[in-house]
Amino acid sequence: MVSTATLSFAVRPRVLARLTGRAALLLTGINAPLVVLTLADREWEGAAAHAAVLATLVGLWAGLSRGRPAPVPQTNEAMVLSVIAFALASAALALPWWAEGIPFVDALFEAVSAVTTTGLSTLDSVENKPWSFLFARAWGQWSGGLMIVLLALFLTLERGAVAGRWLAYQLTAEEVMLGARAWMRTMAIVYGALTLVTFAAFLAVRLDPWHALLHALTAVCGGGFAADDQSIAGIGGRPVQAVAMAGGVLGAISFLIWPQLRKGKWRAVLGARELHTFATLCLAGSIVLFATMSQLSGLPPREAAWDAVLMSLSSQATTGFATLDLRPLDPVSKLVMTVQMMLGGDTASAAGGIKMFRLIAMLRLARNAIARTALAPHAVIPTPSGEADLIRGTATVVTLFVIVLLLCWAIFLGAGIEPVDALFDCASALSICGASVGVASHGLAWPLKLVLTVAMLVGRLEIVAVLVVLYPRTWIGRRQEEGR
């Protein structure tokens, strides 16, 4: 039997360095506006820190991007690069906020929450923060959402035609051949267009332009940062809340459907299993939450109906906006939203969680296991080429997701946190949702804040990328020629 070591390639340091330089250039463009805005807001310490970060990023780009253009990266190189990019992006926000007087652990937590588009916060208040800080949080979330959409697209392209069979309305083998750059350019345009649509919708419901901008940025990316301590409930009335949730849902549906709709493939898109499953879960969550909120939490029926629908959308899309205080809710309502957060949205979207295509894969795996019990002893259920690998990958991600969640939960239980509340906030961090029942707060012990910080990073990178960084063969072993 051939050892996997003979078929494996370690990352190429020069290639990874050049790719890191390109990532630093991208982050330079993202962080440059923050220098200007903090200067305009007369936040001198923050402006100096943002300028220092900008200079460092420019230095990384200049120092690491020399030599031949980087070739198409290996999958392990792309995953290592994603970890590096999110770490750099988090540091680029955390250090200026620390310079502005926010304690380092809270600044790091807030930065990771922003870049991973989670939306959890441990600040005592955001209403007393300068406007430049609020924009930096929203901008960081929006930029992080774009980064994860492009990363998900790259990995989808890597799966090629196999992905086309699983993700019915997404990529065919012919479309994959169009090239990654063309698709990424298209996704960036779609992402920006959806943001503009959400911004216009906020203006249409008479939200002021400043808050419309902030919440359009954080809605489409699934971030959920609000400029009020009461989340979206403190920003405006029901029309504003509805627009915020609609923006979150747009961000949770695969961005690859829009080019398909433009080509007139309405039937393929509307008939996709992923979209049907997502809509079904949103509807089922709304019905169950209405029952639990009205019967167990004692909310008036009309209020329960409204909050049940919007919180179901927020949880399933992992947007994290809250239309009411979640702390007094009954345990069953919290558990329902926990399950929705864990399942999450669609692939190639800004949503977190396990994702719809993995849920469908697990259901198919369970169906096949049940079907086998009725088969003759030597009967075989055929599996199309490549799908077995996707099923194994799905089982791996789901298993690791559950293990990490249980580890985080155990740590919080050991610290004496109420079990359901601890599970809710741990699941929210790992699913990069951002809804909270009060566990993630300014008074939380700093080691627990770090646990949630790690959970947000691990959840955004879908666990496997982090494990790839820790895998010895990622760094040790034979390497391909850099020109290949």
C-alpha positions as CSV (number, residue, x, y, z in Angstrom):
1,M,0.0,0.0,0.0
2,V,1.3,3.5,-0.9
3,S,1.8,5.7,2.1
4,T,-0.1,9.0,2.1
5,A,3.2,10.7,2.9
6,T,4.5,9.9,-0.6
7,L,1.4,11.5,-2.1
8,S,1.4,14.6,0.1
9,F,3.0,18.0,-0.5
10,A,4.0,20.4,2.3
11,V,3.4,24.1,1.9
12,R,6.0,26.0,0.0
13,P,7.5,28.7,2.2
14,R,8.2,31.2,-0.7
15,V,4.7,30.7,-2.2
16,L,3.1,31.1,1.2
17,A,5.2,34.2,1.8
18,R,4.2,35.8,-1.5
19,L,0.5,35.0,-0.8
20,T,0.8,36.5,2.6
21,G,2.2,39.6,1.0
22,R,-0.8,39.8,-1.2
23,A,-3.1,39.4,1.8
24,A,-1.2,42.2,3.5
25,L,-1.8,44.4,0.4
26,L,-5.6,43.6,0.6
27,L,-5.7,44.4,4.3
28,T,-3.8,47.7,3.5
29,G,-6.7,48.7,1.3
30,I,-9.2,47.7,3.9
31,N,-7.5,49.6,6.8
32,A,-6.5,52.7,4.9
33,P,-9.9,54.4,5.3
34,L,-9.8,53.8,9.1
35,V,-6.7,56.1,9.4
36,V,-8.5,59.0,7.7
37,L,-11.7,58.4,9.7
38,T,-10.0,58.3,13.1
39,L,-8.2,61.5,12.2
40,A,-11.4,63.1,11.2
41,D,-12.9,62.0,14.6
42,R,-9.9,63.4,16.4
43,E,-9.0,60.1,17.9
44,W,-5.3,60.8,17.8
45,E,-4.1,57.6,19.6
46,G,-6.3,55.4,17.4
47,A,-5.2,57.2,14.3
48,A,-1.5,56.8,15.1
49,A,-2.1,53.1,15.9
50,H,-4.0,52.6,12.6
51,A,-1.2,54.4,10.7
52,A,1.4,52.1,12.4
53,V,-0.6,49.1,11.4
54,L,-0.9,50.4,7.9
55,A,2.8,50.9,7.6
56,T,3.4,47.4,8.9
57,L,1.1,45.9,6.3
58,V,2.8,47.9,3.6
59,G,6.1,46.6,4.8
60,L,4.9,43.0,4.8
61,W,3.6,43.5,1.2
62,A,6.9,45.0,0.0
63,G,9.0,42.5,1.8
64,L,7.1,39.3,1.0
65,S,5.7,39.9,-2.5
66,R,9.1,39.9,-4.3
67,G,9.9,37.3,-6.9
68,R,7.8,35.5,-9.4
69,P,4.0,35.8,-9.1
70,A,2.6,33.2,-6.8
71,P,1.1,30.1,-8.6
72,V,-2.3,28.7,-7.8
73,P,-2.0,27.6,-4.2
74,Q,-2.4,24.1,-2.9
75,T,-5.4,23.5,-0.7
76,N,-3.3,23.3,2.4
77,E,-1.6,26.6,1.4
78,A,-5.0,28.3,0.9
79,M,-6.1,27.1,4.3
80,V,-2.9,28.2,6.1
81,L,-3.2,31.6,4.3
82,S,-6.8,31.9,5.5
83,V,-5.7,31.5,9.1
84,I,-2.9,34.0,8.6
85,A,-5.2,36.5,6.9
86,F,-7.8,36.4,9.7
87,A,-5.1,36.7,12.3
88,L,-3.6,39.7,10.6
89,A,-7.0,41.3,10.1
90,S,-7.8,40.8,13.8
91,A,-4.6,42.3,14.9
92,A,-5.0,45.2,12.6
93,L,-8.2,46.2,14.5
94,A,-7.3,45.0,18.0
95,L,-4.1,47.0,18.4
96,P,-5.6,50.5,17.5
97,W,-8.6,49.8,19.8
98,W,-6.2,48.9,22.6
99,A,-4.3,52.1,22.0
100,E,-7.6,53.9,22.3
101,G,-8.0,52.6,25.8
102,I,-10.0,49.4,25.5
103,P,-8.5,46.6,27.6
104,F,-6.4,44.2,25.4
105,V,-8.5,41.1,25.9
106,D,-11.7,43.0,25.1
107,A,-10.0,44.7,22.1
108,L,-8.9,41.3,20.8
109,F,-12.3,39.8,21.4
110,E,-14.0,42.7,19.6
111,A,-11.6,42.5,16.7
112,V,-12.0,38.8,16.2
113,S,-15.7,39.1,16.6
114,A,-15.7,41.8,13.8
115,V,-13.4,40.0,11.4
116,T,-15.1,36.7,11.8
117,T,-18.5,38.4,11.4
118,T,-19.7,37.0,14.7
119,G,-21.1,40.0,16.5
120,L,-20.5,39.0,20.1
121,S,-19.2,41.8,22.3
122,T,-17.7,42.1,25.8
123,L,-17.7,46.0,25.8
124,D,-19.6,47.6,28.7
125,S,-21.4,49.8,26.1
126,V,-21.1,50.8,22.5
127,E,-23.4,53.8,22.7
128,N,-20.6,55.8,24.4
129,K,-18.0,54.9,21.7
130,P,-16.9,57.4,19.0
131,W,-18.4,57.1,15.6
132,S,-15.1,56.2,14.0
133,F,-15.0,53.1,16.3
134,L,-18.5,52.0,15.3
135,F,-17.6,52.4,11.6
136,A,-14.4,50.4,12.1
137,R,-16.4,47.5,13.7
138,A,-18.9,47.5,10.9
139,W,-16.2,47.9,8.2
140,G,-14.2,45.0,9.7
141,Q,-17.3,42.8,9.7
142,W,-18.1,43.6,6.1
143,S,-14.5,43.0,5.0
144,G,-14.3,39.8,6.9
145,G,-17.5,38.6,5.2
146,L,-16.1,39.3,1.8
147,M,-12.9,37.4,2.7
148,I,-14.8,34.3,3.8
149,V,-17.1,34.4,0.7
150,L,-14.0,34.4,-1.5
151,L,-12.4,31.6,0.5
152,A,-15.5,29.5,0.3
153,L,-15.6,30.1,-3.5
154,F,-12.0,29.0,-3.9
155,L,-12.6,25.8,-2.0
156,T,-15.8,25.2,-4.1
157,L,-13.8,25.7,-7.3
158,E,-11.3,23.2,-6.0
159,R,-14.1,20.6,-5.7
160,G,-15.0,21.4,-9.2
161,A,-17.6,19.3,-11.0
162,V,-18.2,17.2,-7.8
163,A,-19.4,20.4,-6.1
164,G,-21.7,21.0,-9.1
165,R,-23.5,17.8,-8.5
166,W,-24.0,18.5,-4.8
167,L,-24.7,22.2,-4.9
168,A,-27.5,22.0,-7.5
169,Y,-27.8,25.7,-8.4
170,Q,-24.1,26.6,-8.2
171,L,-21.2,25.5,-10.4
172,T,-21.0,23.1,-13.3
173,A,-17.8,21.7,-14.7
174,E,-17.9,24.1,-17.6
175,E,-18.5,27.1,-15.3
176,V,-15.5,26.1,-13.1
177,M,-13.3,26.5,-16.2
178,L,-14.2,30.2,-16.4
179,G,-11.4,30.9,-13.8
180,A,-11.2,31.8,-10.2
181,R,-10.5,35.4,-10.7
182,A,-13.6,36.0,-12.9
183,W,-15.8,34.3,-10.3
184,M,-14.2,36.1,-7.4
185,R,-14.7,39.4,-9.2
186,T,-18.4,38.5,-9.7
187,M,-18.8,37.6,-6.1
188,A,-17.4,40.9,-4.9
189,I,-19.8,42.7,-7.2
190,V,-22.7,40.7,-5.9
191,Y,-21.7,41.3,-2.3
192,G,-21.4,45.0,-2.9
193,A,-24.7,45.1,-4.7
194,L,-26.6,43.3,-1.9
195,T,-25.1,45.8,0.6
196,L,-26.3,48.7,-1.5
197,V,-29.8,47.2,-1.8
198,T,-29.9,46.7,2.0
199,F,-28.7,50.3,2.6
200,A,-31.4,51.6,0.3
201,A,-34.0,49.5,2.1
202,F,-33.0,51.0,5.4
203,L,-33.3,54.5,4.0
204,A,-36.7,53.6,2.6
205,V,-38.0,52.7,6.1
206,R,-36.7,56.1,7.2
207,L,-33.5,55.1,9.1
208,D,-31.0,57.9,9.1
209,P,-28.1,57.5,6.6
210,W,-25.4,57.0,9.2
211,H,-27.2,54.1,10.9
212,A,-28.4,52.8,7.6
213,L,-24.8,52.5,6.4
214,L,-23.6,50.8,9.6
215,H,-26.3,48.3,9.7
216,A,-26.3,47.5,6.0
217,L,-22.6,46.6,6.3
218,T,-23.2,44.3,9.3
219,A,-26.5,42.8,8.0
220,V,-25.3,41.4,4.6
221,C,-22.1,39.9,6.1
222,G,-24.1,38.2,8.8
223,G,-22.2,40.2,11.4
224,G,-24.9,41.6,13.7
225,F,-23.0,44.4,15.3
226,A,-25.5,47.1,16.1
227,A,-24.8,50.7,17.2
228,D,-27.0,50.3,20.3
229,D,-26.7,48.2,23.4
230,Q,-30.1,46.6,22.7
231,S,-29.0,45.4,19.3
232,I,-31.4,46.1,16.4
233,A,-34.3,46.5,18.9
234,G,-32.8,49.8,20.0
235,I,-32.2,51.2,16.5
236,G,-35.7,51.5,15.1
237,G,-39.2,50.0,14.8
238,R,-40.4,46.9,13.2
239,P,-39.7,48.0,9.6
240,V,-36.1,48.5,10.5
241,Q,-35.9,45.1,12.2
242,A,-37.5,43.5,9.2
243,V,-34.9,45.0,6.8
244,A,-32.1,44.0,9.0
245,M,-33.2,40.4,9.1
246,A,-33.9,40.4,5.3
247,G,-30.3,41.6,4.8
248,G,-29.0,38.8,7.0
249,V,-31.0,36.2,5.0
250,L,-29.6,37.6,1.7
251,G,-26.1,37.2,3.2
252,A,-26.9,33.6,4.3
253,I,-27.9,32.4,0.8
254,S,-25.1,31.4,-1.5
255,F,-23.9,34.3,-3.5
256,L,-23.4,32.0,-6.4
257,I,-27.2,31.9,-7.1
258,W,-27.3,35.5,-8.4
259,P,-25.2,34.9,-11.6
260,Q,-27.5,31.8,-12.2
261,L,-30.6,33.9,-11.8
262,R,-29.1,36.4,-14.2
263,K,-28.8,33.6,-16.8
264,G,-32.5,32.8,-16.3
265,K,-32.0,29.6,-14.3
266,W,-34.9,30.3,-12.0
267,R,-36.2,26.8,-11.9
268,A,-32.8,25.4,-11.0
269,V,-32.3,27.9,-8.2
270,L,-35.8,27.8,-6.8
271,G,-35.8,24.0,-6.9
272,A,-32.4,23.6,-5.1
273,R,-32.4,21.4,-2.0
274,E,-30.2,23.8,-0.1
275,L,-32.6,26.6,-0.5
276,H,-35.6,24.5,0.3
277,T,-33.9,23.1,3.4
278,F,-32.9,26.6,4.6
279,A,-36.4,28.0,4.1
280,T,-38.0,24.9,5.8
281,L,-35.8,25.4,8.9
282,C,-36.6,29.1,9.1
283,L,-40.3,28.3,8.9
284,A,-40.1,25.5,11.4
285,G,-38.1,27.6,13.8
286,S,-40.6,30.4,13.6
287,I,-43.5,28.1,14.5
288,V,-41.7,26.4,17.4
289,L,-40.4,29.7,18.8
290,F,-43.9,31.2,18.6
291,A,-45.2,28.3,20.7
292,T,-42.4,28.5,23.3
293,M,-42.2,32.3,23.5
294,S,-46.0,32.6,24.0
295,Q,-46.5,29.6,26.2
296,L,-43.3,29.3,28.2
297,S,-41.9,32.8,28.2
298,G,-45.3,34.5,28.5
299,L,-44.9,36.9,25.6
300,P,-48.2,38.4,24.2
301,P,-49.2,36.5,21.1
302,R,-48.7,39.4,18.7
303,E,-45.3,40.2,20.1
304,A,-44.3,36.5,20.2
305,A,-45.3,36.1,16.5
306,W,-43.1,39.0,15.4
307,D,-40.1,38.1,17.5
308,A,-40.4,34.4,16.7
309,V,-40.2,35.0,13.0
310,L,-37.3,37.5,13.1
311,M,-35.3,35.6,15.7
312,S,-35.7,32.4,13.7
313,L,-34.3,34.2,10.6
314,S,-31.5,35.8,12.7
315,S,-30.5,32.4,14.2
316,Q,-30.7,30.4,11.0
317,A,-28.9,33.0,9.0
318,T,-26.4,33.4,11.9
319,T,-26.9,37.2,11.7
320,G,-27.2,37.6,15.4
321,F,-29.4,40.7,15.5
322,A,-31.8,40.5,18.4
323,T,-35.3,42.1,18.4
324,L,-35.8,41.5,22.2
325,D,-33.8,40.8,25.3
326,L,-32.9,37.1,25.1
327,R,-31.9,36.6,28.7
328,P,-35.4,36.2,30.2
329,L,-36.5,33.7,27.5
330,D,-37.4,30.1,28.5
331,P,-34.7,27.4,28.1
332,V,-36.6,25.7,25.3
333,S,-36.6,28.8,23.1
334,K,-32.9,29.2,23.7
335,L,-32.2,25.6,22.7
336,V,-34.3,26.0,19.5
337,M,-32.2,29.0,18.5
338,T,-29.0,27.1,19.5
339,V,-29.9,24.3,17.1
340,Q,-30.6,26.8,14.3
341,M,-27.3,28.6,14.9
342,M,-25.4,25.3,14.7
343,L,-27.1,24.4,11.4
344,G,-26.5,27.8,9.9
345,G,-26.9,29.0,6.3
346,D,-25.8,28.1,2.8
347,T,-22.3,27.4,1.5
348,A,-20.4,30.1,-0.4
349,S,-22.3,32.7,1.8
350,A,-21.3,34.8,4.7
351,A,-23.3,32.6,7.1
352,G,-21.7,30.3,9.7
353,G,-22.7,27.0,11.3
354,I,-22.5,23.5,9.8
355,K,-24.1,24.8,6.5
356,M,-27.0,23.3,4.5
357,F,-25.1,21.1,2.1
358,R,-23.5,19.3,5.0
359,L,-26.8,18.8,6.7
360,I,-28.2,17.3,3.5
361,A,-25.1,15.1,3.2
362,M,-25.6,13.8,6.8
363,L,-29.3,13.2,6.1
364,R,-28.4,11.3,3.0
365,L,-25.8,9.3,4.9
366,A,-28.4,8.4,7.5
367,R,-30.9,7.4,4.8
368,N,-28.4,5.1,3.2
369,A,-27.6,3.5,6.5
370,I,-31.3,2.8,7.1
371,A,-31.7,1.6,3.5
372,R,-28.9,-0.9,3.9
373,T,-30.8,-2.8,6.5
374,A,-33.3,-3.9,3.9
375,L,-30.8,-4.9,1.2
376,A,-29.6,-8.4,0.3
377,P,-26.3,-9.3,2.0
378,H,-24.2,-8.6,-1.1
379,A,-26.1,-5.6,-2.4
380,V,-24.2,-2.3,-2.9
381,I,-25.6,1.2,-3.0
382,P,-23.6,3.0,-5.8
383,T,-22.0,6.3,-4.9
384,P,-21.1,8.7,-7.7
385,S,-17.4,9.4,-8.1
386,G,-16.1,12.0,-5.7
387,E,-19.2,12.1,-3.5
388,A,-17.7,9.6,-1.0
389,D,-15.0,12.1,-0.3
390,L,-17.5,14.9,0.3
391,I,-19.5,12.7,2.6
392,R,-16.3,11.8,4.6
393,G,-15.3,15.5,4.7
394,T,-18.8,16.4,5.9
395,A,-18.8,13.8,8.6
396,T,-15.3,15.1,9.7
397,V,-16.4,18.7,9.9
398,V,-19.6,18.0,11.8
399,T,-17.9,15.7,14.2
400,L,-15.1,18.3,14.9
401,F,-17.8,21.0,15.3
402,V,-19.6,19.0,18.0
403,I,-16.4,18.1,19.8
404,V,-15.2,21.8,19.9
405,L,-18.6,22.9,21.1
406,L,-18.7,20.3,23.9
407,L,-15.1,21.3,25.0
408,C,-16.1,25.0,25.1
409,W,-19.3,24.2,26.9
410,A,-17.5,22.0,29.5
411,I,-15.1,24.9,30.3
412,F,-18.0,27.3,30.9
413,L,-19.9,24.7,33.0
414,G,-16.7,24.3,35.1
415,A,-16.7,28.0,35.6
416,G,-20.2,27.8,37.0
417,I,-22.2,29.3,34.1
418,E,-25.8,28.2,33.8
419,P,-25.9,25.2,31.4
420,V,-28.4,26.4,28.8
421,D,-27.0,30.0,28.7
422,A,-23.4,28.6,28.4
423,L,-24.4,26.3,25.5
424,F,-26.2,29.2,23.8
425,D,-23.3,31.6,23.8
426,C,-20.7,28.9,23.0
427,A,-22.8,27.8,20.0
428,S,-23.2,31.4,19.0
429,A,-19.4,32.0,19.0
430,L,-18.6,28.7,17.2
431,S,-21.4,29.3,14.6
432,I,-20.3,32.9,14.3
433,C,-23.8,34.0,15.0
434,G,-23.4,36.7,17.6
435,A,-26.7,36.5,19.5
436,S,-26.1,36.3,23.3
437,V,-28.1,35.6,26.4
438,G,-25.7,37.7,28.5
439,V,-22.8,35.2,29.1
440,A,-20.5,37.1,26.7
441,S,-20.3,40.4,28.6
442,H,-17.9,42.9,30.1
443,G,-17.9,41.1,33.4
444,L,-17.0,37.7,32.0
445,A,-13.6,36.4,33.3
446,W,-10.8,37.0,30.8
447,P,-9.9,33.2,30.3
448,L,-13.5,32.6,29.2
449,K,-13.3,35.6,26.9
450,L,-10.3,33.9,25.3
451,V,-12.1,30.6,24.9
452,L,-14.9,32.4,23.0
453,T,-12.3,34.3,21.0
454,V,-10.7,31.0,19.9
455,A,-14.2,29.5,19.2
456,M,-15.0,32.4,16.9
457,L,-11.8,31.9,14.9
458,V,-12.1,28.2,14.7
459,G,-15.8,28.4,13.7
460,R,-15.2,31.0,11.0
461,L,-12.4,28.9,9.5
462,E,-14.6,25.7,9.9
463,I,-12.1,24.0,12.2
464,V,-10.3,22.1,9.5
465,A,-8.1,25.1,8.4
466,V,-6.9,25.4,12.0
467,L,-6.1,21.7,12.2
468,V,-4.2,22.0,8.9
469,V,-1.9,24.6,10.5
470,L,-1.3,22.2,13.4
471,Y,-0.7,19.2,11.1
472,P,3.0,18.3,10.9
473,R,2.8,17.3,7.2
474,T,1.6,20.7,6.3
475,W,5.1,22.0,7.1
476,I,7.4,18.9,6.9
477,G,7.7,16.8,3.7
478,R,8.5,17.0,0.1
479,R,7.3,20.1,-1.9
480,Q,6.2,20.7,-5.4
481,E,8.1,23.0,-7.7
482,E,7.1,26.6,-7.1
483,G,6.2,27.1,-10.7
484,R,3.6,24.3,-10.7
